[in-house]
């Protein structure tokens, strides 16, 4: 499937629908206090870039976001947030395309290290494989996230 990736506002119905689906997917996987997704207003903040994947019919089929944390522990840091692909099109490398666009944007912003928090278990196994296949390695808790058996943390150092 031909897919295009573009930076778009999260404040549109198609993105809201994908975020709602992502939240519904995540809700049964961990208690609410261990779901750390940005809401739509947070996604629309100046420090966050939202990427939307659209199919050949211009339908939104995936999302991902880059939050620019700024200087943190001596380096420019970015966080990957809200990665999601519509289940009807999974397996077509849309997540990879989103992740590549996020990394390209991070490099253009001078971000030296990307981090992310994701959940555990079979419901997120594909996400973990995606990150690992793109060179992310597991690390300890990042930013202000609590270490718990509900979360896994990954990082990747970026080169210019």
Secondary structure, DSSP 8 states (H G I E B T S, - for coil): ---EEEE--S-SHHHHHHHHHHHHHHHTTS-GGG-----HHHHTSTTEEEEEEE-TT--EEEEEEEEEEEEETTEEEEEEEEEEE-GGGTTSSHHHHHHHHHHHHHHHTT--EEEEEEE-SGGGHHHHHHHHHTT-EEES--TT----TTEEEEEEE---
